[in-house]
């Protein structure tokens, strides 16, 4: 019975942590913001976006 209680508490803590991390949006802080909005694209900016500037 004691093992079941420990397992339940551990599962609740893990689910809570996963929920908190997903709500925070960790991946958003690593995304780049486009600094070229409204400006013509240079060759370097095209490369950043995966566009071949030689075409």
Buried (B, 14 or more C-beta within 10 A) or exposed (E): EEEEEEEEEEEEEEEEEEEEEEEEEEEEEEEEEEEEEEEEEEEEBBEBEEEEEEE
